[in-house]
Amino acid sequence: MKKILTIFLISIISQILALNVFAGSDGTVELSKKNNSEEKNTEVKDCFETLNRGVFAFNQGLDKVFFKPIAKVYRHFPKPIRSGTSNALSNLSNVVTVPNNILQGQIKEAAINALRFSINSTLGIAGIFDVASYYGLNKLEKEDYGQTLGTWGVNEGCYFVLPVIGPTTVRDSLGSIVNFSGGDAWYNVTVANNTKYFENSDYYYSRLTAGIDFRAKNLEAFDSLKKNSLDLYASVRSLYLQDRIRKILNLDETTETMNDDDWEDIDTQ
């Protein structure tokens, strides 16, 4: 049980670090789908707001003394190291994205991501180099089990904030648990099953590094959010919910922030 809890905490750290950073100031999410002019307007209940605000303050303090300083150091690493790390982590995420593509009926996307994973894991040396893009197989949006539940019509449930883990909903928490129930191949070969190729720590390090990598890409965006938000808690809540809806609907629209792009793209902005 202790091991499962540790894995859960580390694997979801990226949710608090990997937030795209600008949103409205309330819990209402309003996004339109340009292709067919569909519009989704939903309000997710903040069932435990008083408690959530306390936990949010704790997480902000933890970010200030731990995650942000590490992200700043990482930001000064040579670009090839940052790009290679980001590429490898993105490639690894396909082991979760591909099954969710299939579960959502995205067969073409599943095929592309499976080919990307195969090519980059071999020719790209464990995904360090994005060789697949040179063959016209460009990187697609990541998918997870929370998104799949959303496409199946499962409601978000209450919004809440967990220590360290950060913003989530009942639906997204359930989706995350699927990773530890056989839904994440990387978890299966590192933690769930003893293999001679990988250690348990490989999974932990990869999840933590993914969060730090994203946090480093969004240093300026986080600072801007804090500076311009009248209510930081409400802005982050709206941001999280808005980003999740965007991903579930596969919208082209993005929040006004840096995205999880390649380091080459970010460094030239």
C-alpha positions in Angstrom: 0.0 0.0 0.0 2.8 2.4 0.8 4.5 1.7 -2.5 1.2 2.3 -4.4 0.7 5.6 -2.5 4.2 6.7 -3.3 3.8 5.9 -7.0 0.4 7.8 -7.1 1.9 10.9 -5.5 5.0 11.0 -7.8 3.1 10.2 -11.0 0.6 13.0 -10.6 3.1 15.6 -9.4 3.2 16.6 -13.1 -0.4 17.7 -12.9 0.5 20.5 -10.5 3.7 21.3 -12.4 2.4 20.8 -15.9 -0.4 23.3 -15.9 -0.7 25.6 -18.9 -1.0 28.9 -17.2 -3.7 31.6 -18.0 -7.4 31.2 -17.4 -10.5 33.0 -16.1 -11.2 33.7 -12.5 -14.1 31.3 -11.8 -15.0 27.6 -12.1 -16.9 28.0 -15.4 -15.4 26.4 -18.5 -16.6 27.7 -21.9 -14.9 26.4 -25.0 -16.2 26.2 -28.6 -15.4 23.6 -31.2 -14.7 25.5 -34.5 -15.3 22.5 -36.8 -18.9 22.2 -36.0 -19.6 25.2 -33.8 -20.5 23.0 -30.9 -20.2 24.7 -27.6 -19.7 23.2 -24.2 -20.4 25.3 -21.1 -20.1 23.4 -17.8 -19.7 24.3 -14.2 -17.8 21.9 -12.0 -18.6 22.1 -8.3 -15.8 23.0 -5.9 -17.3 20.9 -3.1 -14.5 21.5 -0.6 -13.4 25.1 -1.4 -12.3 26.1 2.1 -10.2 23.0 2.5 -9.0 23.2 -1.1 -7.7 26.7 -0.6 -5.6 25.6 2.4 -4.1 22.7 0.5 -3.5 25.0 -2.4 -1.5 27.4 -0.2 0.6 24.5 1.0 1.3 23.3 -2.5 2.3 26.9 -3.5 4.8 27.0 -0.6 6.2 23.6 -1.7 6.6 24.8 -5.2 8.4 27.9 -4.1 11.0 26.2 -1.9 11.4 23.0 -3.9 10.0 22.6 -7.5 10.6 26.1 -8.8 14.3 26.2 -7.8 14.9 22.8 -9.4 13.1 23.9 -12.5 15.3 27.0 -12.7 18.5 24.9 -12.5 17.1 22.6 -15.1 16.4 25.5 -17.4 20.1 26.3 -17.6 21.0 22.8 -18.8 22.3 22.8 -22.4 19.5 22.7 -25.0 20.5 19.3 -26.4 20.1 17.7 -22.9 16.7 19.4 -22.3 15.5 18.5 -25.8 16.6 14.9 -25.5 15.0 14.5 -22.1 11.8 16.1 -23.3 11.7 13.9 -26.4 12.3 10.7 -24.4 9.6 11.6 -21.9 7.1 12.4 -24.8 7.9 9.2 -26.5 7.4 7.2 -23.3 3.9 8.8 -22.8 2.8 7.0 -25.9 2.4 3.8 -23.9 -0.6 5.4 -22.3 -1.7 7.5 -25.2 -2.0 4.6 -27.7 -4.5 2.5 -25.7 -6.5 5.6 -25.0 -6.6 6.5 -28.7 -8.1 3.1 -29.3 -10.6 3.4 -26.4 -11.7 6.7 -27.9 -12.1 5.3 -31.4 -9.1 7.3 -32.7 -7.7 4.5 -34.8 -5.6 6.7 -37.1 -4.1 8.5 -34.2 -3.3 5.2 -32.4 -1.5 3.9 -35.5 0.6 7.1 -35.8 1.5 7.1 -32.1 2.4 3.4 -32.2 4.6 4.0 -35.2 6.2 7.0 -33.6 6.9 5.0 -30.5 8.5 2.1 -32.5 10.6 4.4 -34.6 11.8 6.7 -31.9 12.5 3.9 -29.4 14.8 2.3 -31.9 16.2 4.7 -34.5 15.7 7.6 -32.0 17.7 5.8 -29.3 15.1 5.4 -26.6 13.2 8.4 -27.9 16.0 10.9 -27.3 15.8 11.9 -31.0 12.4 12.5 -32.7 13.3 10.6 -35.8 9.6 9.9 -36.6 8.9 13.6 -37.3 11.4 13.4 -40.2 9.2 10.7 -41.7 6.1 12.9 -41.5 4.8 11.4 -38.3 4.4 14.5 -36.3 3.7 14.5 -32.5 0.0 14.4 -31.6 -1.8 15.4 -28.4 -1.3 13.1 -25.4 -4.3 11.1 -24.2 -5.0 9.7 -20.7 -7.7 7.6 -19.0 -9.3 10.7 -17.5 -9.8 12.1 -21.0 -11.2 8.7 -22.1 -13.8 8.7 -19.3 -14.7 12.2 -20.4 -15.3 11.1 -24.0 -17.5 8.3 -22.7 -19.7 10.9 -20.9 -18.5 10.4 -17.3 -19.0 13.7 -15.4 -16.1 15.4 -13.7 -17.5 15.1 -10.2 -16.2 17.5 -7.6 -13.1 19.5 -8.1 -10.6 19.2 -5.3 -7.0 19.9 -4.5 -4.7 17.2 -3.0 -1.4 17.8 -1.2 1.5 17.7 -3.6 -0.7 16.2 -6.3 -2.6 19.4 -6.8 -5.8 20.1 -8.9 -7.9 17.2 -10.0 -11.5 15.9 -10.2 -13.1 12.7 -9.2 -13.1 11.6 -12.8 -9.4 12.4 -13.4 -8.4 10.7 -10.2 -10.2 7.5 -11.3 -8.4 7.8 -14.6 -5.1 8.1 -12.9 -5.7 4.9 -10.8 -6.1 2.9 -14.0 -2.4 3.5 -14.7 -1.6 1.4 -11.6 -4.2 -1.3 -12.6 -2.4 -2.4 -15.8 -3.2 0.6 -17.9 0.4 2.0 -18.1 2.9 -0.4 -19.8 5.8 1.6 -18.4 4.5 1.1 -14.8 4.0 -2.6 -15.6 7.6 -3.3 -16.6 9.2 -1.1 -13.9 7.1 -1.5 -10.8 4.3 -4.1 -11.2 6.6 -6.8 -12.6 10.2 -7.5 -11.7 12.4 -7.4 -14.8 16.1 -7.5 -15.3 16.0 -4.5 -17.6 14.4 -1.8 -15.4 14.3 -0.8 -11.7 11.3 0.6 -9.7 13.2 3.9 -9.5 13.2 4.3 -13.3 9.4 4.8 -13.1 9.7 7.3 -10.3 12.5 9.3 -11.9 10.7 9.5 -15.2 7.5 10.8 -13.7 9.3 13.4 -11.5 11.5 14.5 -14.4 8.4 15.0 -16.6 6.9 17.4 -14.1 10.2 19.3 -13.7 10.6 19.5 -17.4 7.2 21.0 -17.9 7.6 23.4 -14.9 10.8 24.7 -16.4 9.1 25.4 -19.7 6.5 27.4 -17.9 8.5 29.5 -15.5 7.5 32.8 -17.0 3.9 31.8 -17.5 3.5 30.8 -13.8 5.1 34.1 -12.7 2.8 36.0 -15.0 -0.3 34.2 -13.7 0.7 35.0 -10.1 1.3 38.6 -11.0 -2.0 39.2 -12.9 -4.5 37.1 -10.9 -6.7 38.7 -8.4 -7.5 35.2 -7.0 -4.7 32.8 -7.9 -6.6 29.8 -6.5 -9.7 30.5 -8.7 -7.5 31.1 -11.8 -5.7 27.8 -11.4 -9.0 26.0 -10.9 -10.4 27.5 -14.0 -7.2 26.8 -15.9 -7.2 23.2 -14.9 -10.8 22.6 -15.8 -10.5 24.6 -19.1 -7.5 22.6 -20.2 -9.1 19.3 -19.4 -12.2 20.1 -21.4 -10.0 21.3 -24.3 -8.2 18.0 -24.3 -11.3 15.9 -24.0 -12.9 17.7 -27.0 -9.6 17.7 -28.9 -10.0 21.4 -29.6 -7.5 23.3 -31.6 -7.9 26.2 -29.1 -5.3 26.5 -26.4 -5.1 28.6 -23.2 -2.9 31.7 -23.5 0.3 30.1 -22.3 3.3 28.2 -23.4 2.4 24.7 -24.3 4.4 21.5 -23.9 6.4 22.2 -27.0 9.9 21.1 -27.9 12.6 23.2 -26.2 13.8 24.4 -29.6 10.4 26.1 -30.1 10.3 27.6 -26.7 13.8 28.9 -26.7 13.1 30.8 -29.9 10.0 32.5 -28.6 
